[in-house]
Amino acid sequence: MAQIYSLANQKGGVGKTTTAMNLATALAAIKKHVLVVDADPQGNMSTGLGCLRKNRAPGTYEFLAGASGAECIQATHIPLLDLMPTNEELAGAEIELVSIQGREIKLKEALATISDKYDFIFIDCPPSLGLLTLNALVASHFVLIPMQCEFYSLEGLSHLLRSLERIQGQLNPDLAVGGIILTMYDRRNKLSHRVLTEIREHFPKVIFETVIPRNVRVSEAPSFGKPVLLYDIGCSGSRAYMDLARELLSRGAPEEKKQVQRVDKEGEKKWAV
């Protein structure tokens, strides 16, 4: 049975898609079978994994409407990493879901039919707290919160945590905060350091030790339809995402930790997919 993670933050541009994509890639490299669900109508995850727009249907919209996983999931160019792409139809899904009974659990019900085929499922949420994000959170065991090292992110975090409490109380009591991931960190910027310090003071048990730096290679990679781990394994962004995968798996079996370390050492040979 898969561990299901939503990557959520109502603020856009904080690294949700980038984190989901590269974390999934790192786990696939250590022989974990991973599915990434693109639940954001913008379709950036689908673009980043090299899925052309003409090949994005059926996808997440059709899956919510009752299509099977076999119809909606496609293999990527990365072994053991599958993608459920999204297309323009998903933009209207929130309006259509409003009038449907049990609208909050549609994705949960659909994922239950395929979750035994994967070790991990990552859901890339849109930058809002609408019905698509709600469906993702109700379907998930954990929520990962990517957060940019800026002041407005601190305000958004408190809003998001209050929303998560309501979801835990009413719709998904098993939902847990899997961690806060600080992204786009610039060590030369005093504000970045201040935000990092404040978050660690207020959420010492939730925040990941790994911090994702601001790195141009991370920004370039999606234009080539690749995760940064395949685009440039040696850059600081790639190393940070490998560290993040290591930290995520540190709660698992010792053998999993060793596998991550081996992948990190093998470098480009391992990533020549």
C-alpha positions, 0 to 999 in steps of 0.5 A: 500500500502506497504512502500518499503525500500531498504537496500543498501551499495556497501561495504560488511559486514556492516550489511545490511542483519542483519538490514533488518531481525531484523527490519522486525521481530520487525515490524511483532511483532507489527502486521505489515504485512512485506515481506523481499525480498532477492535480494542478490545472496549470500542468507544470508537473506534466511539462517538467516530466516531458509529457507533451500537451497532446498526450495529457488525456486521459489524465487526472480529470478523467480519473476523477470522473471515473476512468481507470488508473490503467487509462490515465497513468503513463510511464515517464522516461524515468524507470519506476516513475509514473505520471498521471498528467493533467489537461485543460479540462481539470480547470473546470473540475472544481465547478463540476465537483460542487454539485456532486455528493461526496465531492471531497472524497472523489480522489481518495476513492479513485486512488484506492483502486491503484494504491497497492501498485505503488510505494509512494504517491505524490499529489501536486496541488494547485496554489489554492485551498479549493476543492482540488486541494481538498480532495488531495488532502483528504486522500493523503496520509501526509502533507508536505509544505514547501515554503519560500524563505520570504515574509509572506510565506510565514503569513500563508503558513498559519492560514494553511495550518488552520485549514489542515486542522479543520480537515483533520477534524472533519474529513481526514483524521489520519492526515499528518503534517509530513514536514515543512520544506524551505525552498529558494534559500539564499544564504546571502540574503538576511531575510532568508536567514531570518525566516529560516530561524523563525520557522525552526524556532516555531516548528522544530519537530516539523521542519526538514533539516534539508534546505533547498537553495536558490539554484539556476539549474533547478529553474532551467531543468523543466524547460528540458522536460527533466527533473534537475536530478537528471539535468545536472546531478552535480548542482547544489539543487540536485544534492539538496533534493537527494538529501531531502529524500534521504531525510524523508526515508530516515524514518524508514528501514536502515536499508533504505537509507543505505540505498539513498547513500549509494545512489548519491555516490554513484552520481551521473552513471546512476542518472543516465536514464 
